[in-house]
Amino acid sequence: QGVTVNKKPSILIVDDEIGIREGCKRALSEEEYVVDEAESGNIALEKINKQPYDLLLVDLMMPGISGLDLIQRVHEIDPEIISIVITGYASIESAVQATKLGAYDYLPKPFTPEALIAVVKRGLEKRFLRLEALKLQAEREQKLLELANEQSRFRTIISCMADGVLVANMEGRLVLWNNSSLRMLNLRGYDVAGEPLEYYLKNKTIIDSIKEVLTTKDKNFSMITKEIEVEKQGKTLMANIAPVRDEKGETLGAVAVLRDITKLKEIDKMLGKLGYR
C-alpha cells in the first residue's frame, strides 16, 4: 500500500486486552505517533484494508484470527509493514515462527513503556529506510525505462535514414551505426559494438577524420567535411564529421554522417565533358 498519508508514523495496536491497548496507546501517543486500536484480528484486517499503517503491534493469542495468521495476511497486503509481536505466551518457538512469517521483533508481556518505544522506533526506522530504498529503486527503473525508450526511438530514427551514421566515443571506439553505413562502407565485425574504429573500417580517411575531431581542443570547432572514395565499391561519399558535446561543451565523442554522392559526381563529370562547366 506504500507510504501512509499521515506525515506522522501510524501504528495499529491489535490486542483483545483493553488494558494492553490503552497502555500502548498512551505511551506511543506521547511520542506523537498516530495510534489506532483493534480488539481482534478481523477488525484489524478491516482497518488495514481501508488505510495504510506503518507498524502493527500484534498479540499472538486472540479469538478468531490469531496473531500469526494476521501477520501473514497483512504482509500479503503490504510486504513492507513492520509487525511486532506482543504476547504473554513468550517462547522461542513462537518467536521463531512469527519471524518466519515476517514479524520484525518480539516483545513479551509485561513490558515497560521504554522497551515498547525503543522497539517501535527501531521498527519504524527500518520501515522508512526500506520505503526510501524502494522509492529510489522505482525512480531509477523509471529513468532506465525512459532512457531505453529514448534510445529505442533514436535507433529507430537513424536506422531509417538514407544517410550513413557512425558514432564513436572519446576512446575512438565505434558505439553506434545504421544500416546505410553498413551498405556504404561494408563494415566488418558489425555484430559487436565498442571495438576500435580500425576493427570495422577499412577507409583510413574516415578513421583519421573521426580521430581528428575527437582530439581537437578548439571548442569553437564545428565540423569536418570531406569527400571519401570507397575504391572497391566505386563509390564517392560526402562525410560530415562533428563532435558530440554535452551541455557544458565537453566533447563526448564524434558523429559522422555519410551521403552517397556517386551519381552527383558522375553527372558533374558528364557536364564537364559537355562543356557546361
C-alpha positions in Angstrom: 0.0 0.0 0.0 3.1 2.3 0.2 3.7 5.3 2.4 1.0 6.4 4.8 -1.0 9.6 4.1 -0.1 11.0 7.5 3.2 12.7 7.9 3.5 11.2 11.4 4.1 7.4 11.6 0.9 5.4 12.0 0.6 2.4 14.4 -2.2 -0.1 14.9 -2.4 -2.0 18.2 -4.1 -5.3 17.9 -4.9 -7.0 21.2 -8.0 -8.4 22.8 -7.0 -6.9 26.2 -8.2 -3.3 26.6 -5.6 -2.6 29.3 -2.7 -3.5 26.9 -4.3 -1.5 24.1 -4.8 1.6 26.2 -1.4 1.4 27.8 0.4 1.1 24.5 -1.6 3.9 23.0 -0.9 6.2 25.9 2.9 5.5 25.7 3.1 5.9 21.9 0.8 8.9 21.7 3.3 10.8 23.8 5.8 10.2 21.0 3.4 12.0 18.6 2.6 8.9 16.6 -0.8 8.4 15.1 -2.2 5.4 17.1 -5.2 3.3 16.3 -6.7 0.2 18.1 -8.3 -3.1 17.1 -9.6 -5.7 19.6 -9.3 -8.6 17.2 -7.6 -9.8 14.0 -10.8 -9.5 12.0 -11.2 -5.8 12.9 -7.5 -5.2 12.3 -7.8 -6.6 8.7 -10.8 -4.4 8.0 -8.9 -1.3 9.2 -5.7 -2.2 7.2 -7.8 -2.7 4.0 -9.2 0.8 4.4 -6.0 2.7 5.2 -2.2 2.0 5.4 -0.3 1.7 8.6 3.5 1.8 9.2 3.7 -0.6 12.1 1.5 -3.2 13.9 1.7 -4.3 17.5 0.1 -7.7 17.4 -0.9 -10.1 20.2 -0.3 -13.7 19.3 -3.2 -15.3 21.3 -6.5 -13.7 20.2 -10.0 -15.1 19.5 -10.8 -15.5 15.8 -7.8 -14.8 13.6 -4.6 -15.5 15.5 -1.7 -13.1 15.6 0.4 -15.3 13.4 -2.4 -15.6 10.8 -2.9 -11.8 10.9 0.8 -11.1 10.3 0.8 -13.4 7.3 -2.3 -11.8 5.8 -1.1 -8.3 6.5 2.2 -8.9 4.7 0.3 -10.0 1.7 -1.3 -6.6 1.7 1.8 -4.6 2.4 5.1 -6.5 2.4 6.9 -3.5 4.0 4.7 -3.1 7.0 6.6 -3.7 10.4 5.0 -6.2 12.7 6.0 -6.5 16.3 4.6 -9.4 18.4 3.4 -8.7 21.9 2.3 -11.6 24.0 2.3 -13.2 27.4 2.9 -16.6 25.9 6.6 -15.9 25.2 8.6 -18.8 23.9 11.5 -19.4 21.5 9.2 -21.4 19.2 6.5 -18.8 18.8 9.2 -16.0 18.3 10.9 -18.0 15.5 7.5 -18.8 13.9 6.5 -15.2 14.0 9.8 -14.1 12.5 9.4 -16.6 9.6 6.0 -15.1 8.9 7.5 -11.6 8.7 7.5 -10.2 12.2 10.3 -7.7 12.9 10.7 -8.2 16.6 9.2 -9.9 19.7 8.1 -8.1 23.0 6.9 -10.4 25.8 4.4 -9.2 28.4 4.8 -7.4 30.7 7.0 -4.7 29.2 7.9 -1.2 30.1 6.9 1.9 28.1 10.6 2.5 27.4 11.1 -1.0 26.0 8.0 -0.6 23.8 9.0 2.8 22.5 12.6 1.6 21.8 11.4 -1.4 19.7 8.8 0.7 17.8 11.4 3.3 17.0 13.8 0.7 15.6 10.9 -0.9 13.5 9.9 2.5 12.1 13.4 3.3 11.1 13.6 0.1 9.2 10.2 0.8 7.6 11.1 4.2 6.3 14.6 3.2 5.2 13.1 0.4 3.2 10.4 2.6 1.7 13.1 5.2 0.7 15.1 2.4 -0.9 12.1 1.2 -2.9 11.3 4.8 -3.9 14.9 5.3 -5.2 14.8 1.9 -7.0 11.5 2.8 -8.7 12.9 6.2 -9.8 16.0 4.5 -11.1 13.9 1.9 -13.0 11.7 4.7 -14.4 14.7 6.6 -15.6 16.3 3.5 -17.1 12.9 2.8 -18.9 12.8 6.3 -20.2 16.4 6.1 -21.3 15.7 2.7 -23.0 12.7 4.1 -24.8 14.6 7.2 -25.9 17.5 5.0 -27.2 15.0 2.8 -29.0 13.4 5.8 -30.7 16.8 7.2 -31.5 17.9 3.9 -33.0 14.7 3.6 -35.0 15.2 7.1 -36.4 18.8 6.6 -37.5 18.0 3.1 -38.9 15.5 4.7 -41.3 17.9 7.3 -42.5 19.2 7.1 -46.1 22.5 8.7 -44.9 25.0 6.6 -43.1 25.7 7.3 -39.5 28.7 6.4 -37.4 29.1 7.4 -33.7 32.5 7.0 -31.9 33.2 7.6 -28.2 36.2 9.5 -26.8 38.4 6.4 -26.9 37.9 6.1 -30.6 35.6 3.1 -30.3 32.6 2.7 -32.6 29.5 2.5 -30.5 26.6 3.1 -32.9 26.0 2.8 -36.7 23.0 2.3 -39.0 22.2 0.0 -41.9 23.0 2.7 -44.5 26.6 2.9 -43.2 26.9 -0.8 -43.5 25.9 -0.7 -47.2 28.2 2.3 -47.9 31.3 1.1 -46.2 30.8 -2.7 -45.9 31.7 -2.6 -42.2 33.5 -5.6 -40.8 32.5 -7.2 -37.4 29.4 -5.1 -37.1 27.8 -7.7 -34.8 29.9 -6.4 -31.9 29.9 -2.8 -30.6 32.7 -0.9 -28.8 35.8 -2.0 -30.7 38.3 0.5 -32.1 37.4 2.1 -35.4 40.1 0.1 -37.2 38.2 -3.1 -36.3 35.3 -2.1 -38.5 36.6 0.4 -41.1 39.0 -0.1 -44.0 38.9 3.5 -45.1 41.8 5.4 -43.5 40.4 8.9 -44.4 37.3 8.3 -42.2 39.3 6.9 -39.3 41.7 9.8 -39.4 39.0 12.4 -39.7 37.0 11.0 -36.7 40.1 10.9 -34.6 40.9 14.5 -35.6 37.5 15.6 -34.3 38.0 13.6 -31.1 41.4 15.2 -30.3 40.6 18.8 -31.2 40.8 21.2 -28.3 39.1 24.1 -30.1 35.6 24.4 -28.5 34.6 26.6 -31.4 35.3 23.8 -33.9 32.1 22.5 -35.5 32.7 20.1 -38.3 35.0 18.5 -40.9 33.7 17.9 -44.4 35.5 15.5 -46.7 34.9 13.5 -49.9 35.8 9.9 -49.4 36.4 7.4 -52.2 35.3 3.8 -51.5 37.5 2.2 -54.1 36.4 -1.4 -54.2 32.7 -0.3 -54.4 33.4 2.6 -56.8 31.5 5.0 -54.5 32.1 8.6 -53.5 30.8 9.7 -50.2 30.5 13.1 -48.6 31.4 12.8 -44.9 30.4 15.5 -42.4 32.1 14.7 -39.1 31.3 16.7 -35.9 31.9 16.5 -32.2 29.2 15.3 -29.8 29.2 17.7 -26.8 27.4 17.8 -23.5 25.6 20.9 -22.1 28.9 22.2 -20.7 30.6 22.0 -24.2 32.8 19.0 -23.3 33.4 16.6 -26.1 31.8 13.1 -25.5 32.5 11.6 -28.9 32.1 12.2 -32.7 29.4 11.5 -35.2 30.0 11.0 -38.9 27.1 11.5 -41.4 27.8 9.9 -44.8 26.0 10.7 -48.0 26.4 8.8 -51.2 27.3 11.4 -53.9 28.4 8.9 -56.6 25.7 9.8 -59.0 26.2 13.5 -58.5 29.9 13.1 -59.3 29.1 11.2 -62.4 26.7 14.0 -63.5 29.3 16.6 -62.7 31.9 14.7 -64.9 29.4 14.4 -67.7 28.6 18.1 -67.6 32.3 18.8 -67.7 32.7 16.8 -70.8 29.8 18.6 -72.4 31.4 22.0 -71.6 28.7 23.1 -69.1 31.4 24.0 -66.5 
